[in-house]
Each structure stands twice: as C-alpha cells, then as structure tokens.
Amino acid sequence: MKIPMRQCSACRGHFEKRQLLRIVRTPDGDVLVDRRGKVSGRGVYICCNEDCLNKAIKTKALSRALETPVSDETIESIRQAIRETANG
C-alpha cells in the first residue's frame, strides 16, 4: 500500500502525511488547524515542532501558501496544537 507523503512548507522536508500538521484556509477565508485532514479548503502542512512553525512565520511560508495573512491568534492555536501533539 502506498503511503501519502506531504512536504513541510517551512523546512521543505517530505514526510508521511500523518506526521505533519495541516493548516487550512476554508472557503469562507478562515484559517484553522485541521487535525483530521478532512476540512475542505486550501491546505498547507508543517512539521509538528515549534522550530518549523517559527521558520514558517519568519519566512511567511504559511501566508504565502494559504494566500492570505495568518493572524497572531491563529499562530497561537497552531502552536497549541503542536504542543498537544508533542504531549501525546
């Protein structure tokens, strides 16, 4: 069986889809964390660590990939999702 692979928008590494965190811009324009990978809209993947998130913020990789600005509130929700993933 073929394993779905995705690229982290920050470090540009290729990983199994389930190892990454999906951020999605919904058709309504909201940006949110998609934990199940089922929300419709434009998605981008990042590694589940704060180093990649910080790099994505610094290089504006998330905003560019999602084609919309990402608010500080959304960044904090992504950071929280990464922490929850790290804690199991």
N, C-alpha and C positions, 0 to 999 in steps of 0.2 A: 504494500500500500504506500502511495506517495504521501509524504508529509508536507503540508503547506508551509512555505518559507516566506518571510517578510523582511524588509530592510528597516533598520532603525534610522529615523530621519536625522538623528544627532551624530552618532558615531559611524553610520553608514555600514555597519556590520549586518550580515544576513543570519537570521535565527529562525527557529521554529516559531510559527505564529503564536502558539500558546505561551511562549516565553516572554512575549512583548505585551506592552500596554497599548491599547488602541484609544486614540483620541479622535472624536468625530465632530464635524460641523453638520448639524442637522439641516434639512431643507428650510427650516424656519430661521436659520442663522445662529442658533445656539451652539456653543462649543462645550462638550462634556466628555467625561471618561466613559468609555463603552467597555464595561468589564466582561460582558458575554460575547461581544463581537457581532451583535445582531441588529444594532441601531442603523437605520438607513441614513445615508449621507456620505460626505467626503471624509474618509478616514486617513489617519496617519499613525504610524507605530513608533514607539520609543522603548528602549530597554527599561526594565524595572529597577532603575537605580537613579539616585539624585544627581550623579555626575552627568549622565546623559541628559537629564532634564535641564540642568544648569547650562550645558553646552547648547541645547536646543533653544533656550531662552536667549543666550548671548548672541547666537548666530541668527536668531529669528527664524529658525527652521520650521517651527510649528506654524507660525503665522503665514509663512510663505507656502507651506504645503497645504494648509487649510484655506488659503486665500482670504483670510480675514484676521483682524487683530485678536490676540488672545489676552483676556483680562487678567489682572492680578488675582482676582477671586478664582478664576478657572485654574490658574497656575497652582494656587494653594490646594485646590481639590485634586489636581493631578499629583502633587507632592504627597498628599494624604493617602491617595490610592497606592502610591509606590511604597509608602511606609507600611500600609496594611498588608501588601503583598509580601514584603520582606519579613513581616512578623508571622506570616502564615495565616 
